[in-house]
Amino acid sequence: EPYASPLLADDLTGLPPALVLTAERDSLRPDGDAYARRLTEAGVRVWHDVTPRTDHYFLTEDPVRAGATMAKMSDEIRRSLS
């Protein structure tokens, strides 16, 4: 449903901190990049990670890269909650 995309919202101010994860070779990466940029412009704290040499399915198909990305995400969440 295209209307469910938070990227299409008129105003992103007041949203909580966000983790935006994109894969370098994903056809949806431009949307993720744009969302992270809009959140930042709205004053939302954003951690945006682009995982190199990966496609949309890397979290389920590449356990080594997925593990490394999840570890980075976990570290960021811990820092954010400290």
Residue pairs with C-beta under 8 A, 6 or more apart in sequence:
2 8
5 31
6 12
6 35
7 31
7 34
7 35
7 38
11 42
12 38
12 39
12 41
12 42
12 44
13 42
13 43
13 44
15 39
15 42
15 44
16 44
17 44
17 45
17 46
17 47
17 80
18 36
18 39
18 44
18 45
18 46
18 47
19 46
19 47
19 48
19 49
19 73
19 76
19 77
20 32
20 35
20 36
20 39
20 46
20 47
20 48
20 49
21 32
21 48
21 49
21 51
21 69
21 73
22 28
22 29
22 32
22 33
22 36
22 48
22 49
22 50
22 51
23 29
23 50
23 51
23 54
23 55
23 56
23 58
24 50
24 51
24 52
24 53
24 54
25 53
25 54
25 55
26 32
26 54
26 55
26 56
27 56
28 56
29 50
32 48
33 48
33 50
36 46
36 48
39 46
40 46
45 80
47 73
47 76
47 80
49 69
49 72
49 73
51 58
51 65
51 69
53 65
54 62
54 65
58 65
58 66
58 69
59 66
59 69
59 70
60 66
